[in-house]
Amino acid sequence: MKLVTLAGPPSSGKTSVVLRVAEGLADAGLRVGVIKFDCLSSDDQQRYEKAGIPVKTGLAGGLCPDHFFVANIEQGVQWGRRSGFDLLMVESAGLCNRCSPHIREVLAVCVIDNLSGVHTPRKIGPMLKTADVVVITKGDIVSQAEREVFAFRVRQVNPRAAVLPVNGLTGQGALLLHKHLQGAAETDSLEQVRLRFSMPAALCSYCLGETRIGRDCQIGNVKTMDFS
Amino acid sequence: MSERELLQQPVSELLEQRPYLRDFFVALQLGMPGPGQCPAAFFAGLQAAQLAELGLDHAALAAQFVDFARHMEQFQHGGDQPVRKVTLLGGRDKQGRPEDVQLEFAPGEVVCVVGPTGSGKSRLLADIECMAQGDTPSGRRILLDDRPPDEAARLSGEQRLVAQLSQNMNFVMDLSVREFLTLHAESRLVDDSQAVVEQIFATAVELAGEPFTAETPVTALSGGQSRALMIADTACLSASPIVLIDEIENAGVDRRRALELLVKKEKIVLMATHDPLLALSGDRRLVIAGGGIRQVLVTSERERANRRALEALDRRLLAVREALRRGETIDFDF
């Protein structure tokens, strides 16, 4: 089974891109499945079901979404294999921009949108920097110059990635992404495979449910700013 | 420049030859090397813990720097060999019937695309944009200078064939016109960005018909002014050889001058329009129906003559508009 991780900031158009590209893959006779990792709630389950794509949704709830992702991904891969998919797409929102669910030897896609501003590529970090393919959405509503500047900034941050504009509404541009997905490596198990980038570390009183603010309440892995 | 030279030369010298390298240090937010320092020495001075936060170690950082320099070098020289000819080989329409056409587009040419909604105009554009190789539903193929594009380059998205201008596009950056143009010029790595910026600004004001200053925020421009700035900017700064124009008929810009500008800048202009003045300004018209190119009409002498008559009519309409704007009455025999 081919596996791909797909990450991007909230509302960048990940689900629309997956839906558009899945249409093309289904036409090519591939069985596609999706795992959606989210934080609190997600309506995307219905969007996938409506499109006839088998989907599992995992909500991190009170846990760090990326730690939740890494604790469940191998089981997800086994679900995908049992379901007989040719391609499993794992979609997750990189909520703090420090996160990156990308895995070594697994095709990594980052989705960002033109509306997020030209400084965004520099702010996103590993999710963008370690991606193999960067998909840029919402190009149909900004000027040509802004599209070019944005793509340039993406290339500055990640010179090795393919940079593809895709329109999540019409599917324009999805063909080239579709080709990248078809070329993804076969993965049977992620056991002992490494993440491309370490997850944000945290083990402090707040991880365990503390809500009070104050020096006495913060115990564990705490980093403080210099306000002097 | 070799990897060794890139890493061992003083940064001040490097930046003189390649000002774009500054962006590498800015983007990493690790501070700037001293003027006499070489990148290798600067990198060596960084703490391993600092680099670990960025997911890097010393070797990876140096490799990334070299990668960046190489990529930018390639990017800067990418425009050295512009595409001189784009060929479209027909595929099939929605019913699967063969589309028996072979079209060649040359720089400086204006080709109009006509056909009802849903006829396949967007499909045609999409095929050109992704440089279709018989792998889209239409089965069409695109050749650049008589050769299929390099598949690796195609997949990397590096070569963008089509720049797009449409009524739905807006500026979203919070910048003045001058800052905006400068940013675009810098991202295209042009040598004399100041001169280019001034030239584009002057052209845009001329096209808009209503003056604006270079200090105006781009988001505060009127519809006509934005369109004018987009057209001038695309003509002068975009690397894409093809410009696709979708519905600029109501944009309030001097449409004919806009076309002339794009033609002068050696763009292949593809225009989806049913505006008679624009449609007849083209050298050819592609008639799209049922997902295929049904006909290729060459603008005839008779049509050109009719266009001139329509232009006269258009000027009269424009005069009425201007009169209305000045607060005059239109109570004469038109």
Boltz contact constraints between the chains, C-beta under 6 A:
constraints:
  - contact:
      token1: [A, 115]
      token2: [B, 172]
      max_distance: 6.0
  - contact:
      token1: [A, 122]
      token2: [B, 27]
      max_distance: 6.0
  - contact:
      token1: [A, 126]
      token2: [B, 55]
      max_distance: 6.0
  - contact:
      token1: [A, 141]
      token2: [B, 168]
      max_distance: 6.0
  - contact:
      token1: [A, 142]
      token2: [B, 172]
      max_distance: 6.0
  - contact:
      token1: [A, 143]
      token2: [B, 169]
      max_distance: 6.0
  - contact:
      token1: [A, 143]
      token2: [B, 171]
      max_distance: 6.0
  - contact:
      token1: [A, 143]
      token2: [B, 230]
      max_distance: 6.0
  - contact:
      token1: [A, 144]
      token2: [B, 163]
      max_distance: 6.0
  - contact:
      token1: [A, 144]
      token2: [B, 234]
      max_distance: 6.0
  - contact:
      token1: [A, 144]
      token2: [B, 238]
      max_distance: 6.0
  - contact:
      token1: [A, 145]
      token2: [B, 184]
      max_distance: 6.0
  - contact:
      token1: [A, 145]
      token2: [B, 233]
      max_distance: 6.0
  - contact:
      token1: [A, 149]
      token2: [B, 183]
      max_distance: 6.0
  - contact:
      token1: [A, 149]
      token2: [B, 184]
      max_distance: 6.0
  - contact:
      token1: [A, 149]
      token2: [B, 187]
      max_distance: 6.0
  - contact:
      token1: [A, 152]
      token2: [B, 187]
      max_distance: 6.0
  - contact:
      token1: [A, 156]
      token2: [B, 23]
      max_distance: 6.0
  - contact:
      token1: [A, 156]
      token2: [B, 27]
      max_distance: 6.0
  - contact:
      token1: [A, 159]
      token2: [B, 67]
      max_distance: 6.0
  - contact:
      token1: [A, 159]
      token2: [B, 68]
      max_distance: 6.0
  - contact:
      token1: [A, 159]
      token2: [B, 71]
      max_distance: 6.0
  - contact:
      token1: [A, 162]
      token2: [B, 155]
      max_distance: 6.0
  - contact:
      token1: [A, 162]
      token2: [B, 156]
      max_distance: 6.0
  - contact:
      token1: [A, 162]
      token2: [B, 157]
      max_distance: 6.0
  - contact:
      token1: [A, 163]
      token2: [B, 157]
      max_distance: 6.0
  - contact:
      token1: [A, 164]
      token2: [B, 157]
      max_distance: 6.0
  - contact:
      token1: [A, 172]
      token2: [B, 126]
      max_distance: 6.0
  - contact:
      token1: [A, 175]
      token2: [B, 130]
      max_distance: 6.0
  - contact:
      token1: [A, 175]
      token2: [B, 136]
      max_distance: 6.0
  - contact:
      token1: [A, 176]
      token2: [B, 130]
      max_distance: 6.0
  - contact:
      token1: [A, 176]
      token2: [B, 155]
      max_distance: 6.0
  - contact:
      token1: [A, 197]
      token2: [B, 55]
      max_distance: 6.0
